[in-house]
């Protein structure tokens, strides 16, 4: 299953590494690829074995020091 999230506050490759590490710790995530847009809205494509809760994604991104852009549902 593939999920794409938007993240603000990232500016460098260290930011990418921090977000990737935190997201990778969520149970069921099998891969993370972050596209950095320094100073803008970056995206992370997440591969997982099943659906992911927005709360767990929010917690991981916040733990890394950045902000998850809420999805419009």
N, CA, C and O atoms as a GROMACS GRO file, in nm:
protein
  292
    1UNK      N    1   0.084  -0.116   0.000
    1UNK     CA    2   0.000   0.000   0.000
    1UNK      C    3   0.090   0.124   0.000
    1UNK      O    4   0.191   0.127   0.069
    2UNK      N    5   0.053   0.224  -0.077
    2UNK     CA    6   0.132   0.346  -0.088
    2UNK      C    7   0.054   0.465  -0.034
    2UNK      O    8  -0.065   0.482  -0.062
    3UNK      N    9   0.122   0.548   0.045
    3UNK     CA   10   0.064   0.668   0.104
    3UNK      C   11   0.159   0.783   0.080
    3UNK      O   12   0.280   0.766   0.094
    4UNK      N   13   0.108   0.899   0.045
    4UNK     CA   14   0.191   1.018   0.029
    4UNK      C   15   0.145   1.123   0.129
    4UNK      O   16   0.025   1.152   0.141
    5UNK      N   17   0.242   1.180   0.202
    5UNK     CA   18   0.212   1.286   0.298
    5UNK      C   19   0.294   1.410   0.264
    5UNK      O   20   0.397   1.401   0.197
    6UNK      N   21   0.246   1.525   0.309
    6UNK     CA   22   0.316   1.652   0.288
    6UNK      C   23   0.370   1.701   0.422
    6UNK      O   24   0.302   1.691   0.525
    7UNK      N   25   0.493   1.754   0.419
    7UNK     CA   26   0.562   1.794   0.541
    7UNK      C   27   0.622   1.933   0.522
    7UNK      O   28   0.680   1.962   0.417
    8UNK      N   29   0.608   2.019   0.623
    8UNK     CA   30   0.669   2.151   0.618
    8UNK      C   31   0.782   2.160   0.720
    8UNK      O   32   0.787   2.086   0.817
    9UNK      N   33   0.873   2.255   0.694
    9UNK     CA   34   0.981   2.284   0.787
    9UNK      C   35   1.114   2.218   0.754
    9UNK      O   36   1.213   2.242   0.823
   10UNK      N   37   1.118   2.135   0.652
   10UNK     CA   38   1.241   2.066   0.617
   10UNK      C   39   1.328   2.154   0.527
   10UNK      O   40   1.278   2.222   0.437
   11UNK      N   41   1.461   2.154   0.553
   11UNK     CA   42   1.550   2.240   0.476
   11UNK      C   43   1.674   2.171   0.421
   11UNK      O   44   1.744   2.229   0.338
   12UNK      N   45   1.704   2.048   0.466
   12UNK     CA   46   1.832   1.986   0.426
   12UNK      C   47   1.823   1.833   0.429
   12UNK      O   48   1.720   1.776   0.465
   13UNK      N   49   1.933   1.768   0.392
   13UNK     CA   50   1.936   1.623   0.391
   13UNK      C   51   1.928   1.565   0.532
   13UNK      O   52   1.881   1.452   0.548
   14UNK      N   53   1.972   1.637   0.632
   14UNK     CA   54   1.957   1.590   0.771
   14UNK      C   55   1.808   1.581   0.805
   14UNK      O   56   1.765   1.488   0.873
   15UNK      N   57   1.730   1.677   0.758
   15UNK     CA   58   1.586   1.674   0.779
   15UNK      C   59   1.526   1.548   0.716
   15UNK      O   60   1.443   1.480   0.777
   16UNK      N   61   1.569   1.519   0.595
   16UNK     CA   62   1.520   1.400   0.524
   16UNK      C   63   1.554   1.274   0.605
   16UNK      O   64   1.469   1.186   0.621
   17UNK      N   65   1.677   1.266   0.654
   17UNK     CA   66   1.719   1.150   0.732
   17UNK      C   67   1.637   1.136   0.860
   17UNK      O   68   1.598   1.024   0.897
   18UNK      N   69   1.610   1.246   0.927
   18UNK     CA   70   1.532   1.243   1.052
   18UNK      C   71   1.390   1.195   1.028
   18UNK      O   72   1.339   1.111   1.102
   19UNK      N   73   1.326   1.248   0.926
   19UNK     CA   74   1.188   1.209   0.894
   19UNK      C   75   1.183   1.062   0.850
   19UNK      O   76   1.096   0.987   0.893
   20UNK      N   77   1.277   1.023   0.766
   20UNK     CA   78   1.282   0.885   0.719
   20UNK      C   79   1.298   0.789   0.836
   20UNK      O   80   1.230   0.687   0.843
   21UNK      N   81   1.387   0.821   0.928
   21UNK     CA   82   1.410   0.736   1.045
   21UNK      C   83   1.286   0.722   1.131
   21UNK      O   84   1.248   0.611   1.169
   22UNK      N   85   1.221   0.834   1.161
   22UNK     CA   86   1.103   0.830   1.247
   22UNK      C   87   0.987   0.755   1.180
   22UNK      O   88   0.921   0.674   1.245
   23UNK      N   89   0.964   0.780   1.052
   23UNK     CA   90   0.855   0.711   0.983
   23UNK      C   91   0.883   0.562   0.972
   23UNK      O   92   0.792   0.480   0.984
   24UNK      N   93   1.009   0.525   0.951
   24UNK     CA   94   1.046   0.385   0.935
   24UNK      C   95   1.023   0.303   1.061
   24UNK      O   96   1.015   0.180   1.055
   25UNK      N   97   1.013   0.369   1.175
   25UNK     CA   98   0.989   0.300   1.301
   25UNK      C   99   0.844   0.261   1.323
   25UNK      O  100   0.813   0.186   1.415
   26UNK      N  101   0.754   0.312   1.239
   26UNK     CA  102   0.612   0.278   1.252
   26UNK      C  103   0.590   0.136   1.201
   26UNK      O  104   0.636   0.100   1.093
   27UNK      N  105   0.521   0.056   1.281
   27UNK     CA  106   0.494  -0.083   1.244
   27UNK      C  107   0.418  -0.090   1.112
   27UNK      O  108   0.318  -0.019   1.093
   28UNK      N  109   0.465  -0.174   1.022
   28UNK     CA  110   0.399  -0.194   0.894
   28UNK      C  111   0.459  -0.115   0.780
   28UNK      O  112   0.431  -0.144   0.664
   29UNK      N  113   0.543  -0.016   0.810
   29UNK     CA  114   0.606   0.062   0.703
   29UNK      C  115   0.726  -0.016   0.649
   29UNK      O  116   0.814  -0.058   0.725
   30UNK      N  117   0.728  -0.033   0.518
   30UNK     CA  118   0.834  -0.111   0.454
   30UNK      C  119   0.929  -0.025   0.372
   30UNK      O  120   1.035  -0.072   0.331
   31UNK      N  121   0.895   0.101   0.349
   31UNK     CA  122   0.983   0.190   0.275
   31UNK      C  123   0.936   0.334   0.283
   31UNK      O  124   0.817   0.362   0.291
   32UNK      N  125   1.035   0.426   0.282
   32UNK     CA  126   1.005   0.569   0.287
   32UNK      C  127   1.097   0.639   0.187
   32UNK      O  128   1.218   0.616   0.187
   33UNK      N  129   1.039   0.725   0.102
   33UNK     CA  130   1.118   0.806   0.009
   33UNK      C  131   1.070   0.951   0.023
   33UNK      O  132   0.954   0.982  -0.006
   34UNK      N  133   1.161   1.039   0.066
   34UNK     CA  134   1.127   1.179   0.089
   34UNK      C  135   1.182   1.264  -0.025
   34UNK      O  136   1.298   1.252  -0.062
   35UNK      N  137   1.096   1.350  -0.080
   35UNK     CA  138   1.137   1.450  -0.180
   35UNK      C  139   1.143   1.585  -0.110
   35UNK      O  140   1.040   1.643  -0.075
   36UNK      N  141   1.264   1.634  -0.091
   36UNK     CA  142   1.287   1.759  -0.020
   36UNK      C  143   1.258   1.879  -0.107
   36UNK      O  144   1.305   1.888  -0.221
   37UNK      N  145   1.180   1.972  -0.054
   37UNK     CA  146   1.159   2.104  -0.112
   37UNK      C  147   1.200   2.200  -0.001
   37UNK      O  148   1.119   2.238   0.083
   38UNK      N  149   1.328   2.240  -0.002
   38UNK     CA  150   1.384   2.320   0.106
   38UNK      C  151   1.302   2.447   0.128
   38UNK      O  152   1.284   2.527   0.036
   39UNK      N  153   1.252   2.464   0.250
   39UNK     CA  154   1.174   2.582   0.286
   39UNK      C  155   1.031   2.580   0.236
   39UNK      O  156   0.957   2.675   0.258
   40UNK      N  157   0.993   2.472   0.168
   40UNK     CA  158   0.857   2.462   0.115
   40UNK      C  159   0.787   2.340   0.170
   40UNK      O  160   0.813   2.298   0.283
   41UNK      N  161   0.699   2.282   0.091
   41UNK     CA  162   0.627   2.162   0.132
   41UNK      C  163   0.692   2.042   0.065
   41UNK      O  164   0.684   2.024  -0.057
   42UNK      N  165   0.756   1.959   0.147
   42UNK     CA  166   0.819   1.836   0.099
   42UNK      C  167   0.716   1.724   0.102
   42UNK      O  168   0.614   1.736   0.170
   43UNK      N  169   0.742   1.616   0.029
   43UNK     CA  170   0.652   1.502   0.031
   43UNK      C  171   0.728   1.376   0.071
   43UNK      O  172   0.848   1.364   0.046
   44UNK      N  173   0.657   1.285   0.133
   44UNK     CA  174   0.713   1.154   0.166
   44UNK      C  175   0.618   1.049   0.110
   44UNK      O  176   0.499   1.049   0.139
   45UNK      N  177   0.674   0.960   0.030
   45UNK     CA  178   0.598   0.846  -0.021
   45UNK      C  179   0.632   0.727   0.069
   45UNK      O  180   0.748   0.691   0.086
   46UNK      N  181   0.530   0.669   0.124
   46UNK     CA  182   0.546   0.563   0.223
   46UNK      C  183   0.483   0.435   0.170
   46UNK      O  184   0.368   0.434   0.127
   47UNK      N  185   0.560   0.327   0.174
   47UNK     CA  186   0.509   0.196   0.138
   47UNK      C  187   0.482   0.121   0.268
   47UNK      O  188   0.564   0.123   0.360
   48UNK      N  189   0.368   0.054   0.276
   48UNK     CA  190   0.332  -0.017   0.398
   48UNK      C  191   0.255  -0.144   0.366
   48UNK      O  192   0.205  -0.163   0.255
   49UNK      N  193   0.246  -0.229   0.466
   49UNK     CA  194   0.174  -0.355   0.451
   49UNK      C  195   0.023  -0.338   0.466
   49UNK      O  196  -0.053  -0.431   0.440
   50UNK      N  197  -0.021  -0.219   0.509
   50UNK     CA  198  -0.164  -0.194   0.528
   50UNK      C  199  -0.188  -0.046   0.548
   50UNK      O  200  -0.095   0.034   0.539
   51UNK      N  201  -0.312  -0.008   0.577
   51UNK     CA  202  -0.345   0.133   0.598
   51UNK      C  203  -0.271   0.189   0.720
   51UNK      O  204  -0.245   0.118   0.817
   52UNK      N  205  -0.237   0.316   0.712
   52UNK     CA  206  -0.167   0.385   0.820
   52UNK      C  207  -0.257   0.491   0.881
   52UNK      O  208  -0.327   0.562   0.809
   53UNK      N  209  -0.255   0.503   1.012
   53UNK     CA  210  -0.333   0.606   1.079
   53UNK      C  211  -0.262   0.740   1.072
   53UNK      O  212  -0.140   0.748   1.091
   54UNK      N  213  -0.338   0.845   1.046
   54UNK     CA  214  -0.278   0.978   1.038
   54UNK      C  215  -0.213   1.019   1.169
   54UNK      O  216  -0.114   1.092   1.170
   55UNK      N  217  -0.269   0.973   1.281
   55UNK     CA  218  -0.213   1.009   1.412
   55UNK      C  219  -0.070   0.956   1.427
   55UNK      O  220   0.017   1.027   1.479
   56UNK      N  221  -0.044   0.834   1.382
   56UNK     CA  222   0.091   0.778   1.394
   56UNK      C  223   0.188   0.850   1.301
   56UNK      O  224   0.304   0.870   1.336
   57UNK      N  225   0.141   0.889   1.183
   57UNK     CA  226   0.226   0.965   1.091
   57UNK      C  227   0.256   1.103   1.150
   57UNK      O  228   0.370   1.150   1.145
   58UNK      N  229   0.154   1.167   1.205
   58UNK     CA  230   0.170   1.299   1.268
   58UNK      C  231   0.272   1.292   1.381
   58UNK      O  232   0.359   1.377   1.392
   59UNK      N  233   0.260   1.190   1.465
   59UNK     CA  234   0.350   1.174   1.578
   59UNK      C  235   0.495   1.157   1.531
   59UNK      O  236   0.586   1.216   1.589
   60UNK      N  237   0.516   1.076   1.429
   60UNK     CA  238   0.651   1.052   1.379
   60UNK      C  239   0.712   1.178   1.320
   60UNK      O  240   0.829   1.208   1.346
   61UNK      N  241   0.635   1.252   1.241
   61UNK     CA  242   0.686   1.375   1.178
   61UNK      C  243   0.715   1.480   1.285
   61UNK      O  244   0.816   1.550   1.278
   62UNK      N  245   0.627   1.492   1.384
   62UNK     CA  246   0.648   1.586   1.494
   62UNK      C  247   0.772   1.549   1.574
   62UNK      O  248   0.850   1.636   1.612
   63UNK      N  249   0.790   1.420   1.601
   63UNK     CA  250   0.908   1.372   1.675
   63UNK      C  251   1.037   1.408   1.601
   63UNK      O  252   1.139   1.435   1.663
   64UNK      N  253   1.031   1.408   1.468
   64UNK     CA  254   1.148   1.445   1.388
   64UNK      C  255   1.172   1.596   1.389
   64UNK      O  256   1.279   1.642   1.352
   65UNK      N  257   1.070   1.673   1.432
   65UNK     CA  258   1.085   1.817   1.443
   65UNK      C  259   1.019   1.898   1.333
   65UNK      O  260   1.051   2.015   1.313
   66UNK      N  261   0.925   1.835   1.262
   66UNK     CA  262   0.862   1.903   1.148
   66UNK      C  263   0.710   1.894   1.161
   66UNK      O  264   0.659   1.841   1.260
   67UNK      N  265   0.638   1.946   1.064
   67UNK     CA  266   0.492   1.951   1.071
   67UNK      C  267   0.430   1.878   0.952
   67UNK      O  268   0.468   1.899   0.837
   68UNK      N  269   0.334   1.793   0.983
   68UNK     CA  270   0.257   1.723   0.880
   68UNK      C  271   0.147   1.816   0.832
   68UNK      O  272   0.074   1.874   0.912
   69UNK      N  273   0.135   1.831   0.701
   69UNK     CA  274   0.027   1.913   0.646
   69UNK      C  275  -0.098   1.827   0.649
   69UNK      O  276  -0.099   1.719   0.590
   70UNK      N  277  -0.204   1.872   0.716
   70UNK     CA  278  -0.328   1.791   0.725
   70UNK      C  279  -0.385   1.760   0.589
   70UNK      O  280  -0.379   1.842   0.497
   71UNK      N  281  -0.440   1.639   0.576
   71UNK     CA  282  -0.507   1.602   0.450
   71UNK      C  283  -0.648   1.657   0.452
   71UNK      O  284  -0.708   1.675   0.558
   72UNK      N  285  -0.700   1.685   0.335
   72UNK     CA  286  -0.838   1.732   0.323
   72UNK      C  287  -0.928   1.612   0.302
   72UNK      O  288  -0.931   1.553   0.194
   73UNK      N  289  -1.000   1.576   0.407
   73UNK     CA  290  -1.091   1.461   0.394
   73UNK      C  291  -1.233   1.503   0.409
   73UNK      O  292  -1.324   1.420   0.402
   0.00000   0.00000   0.00000
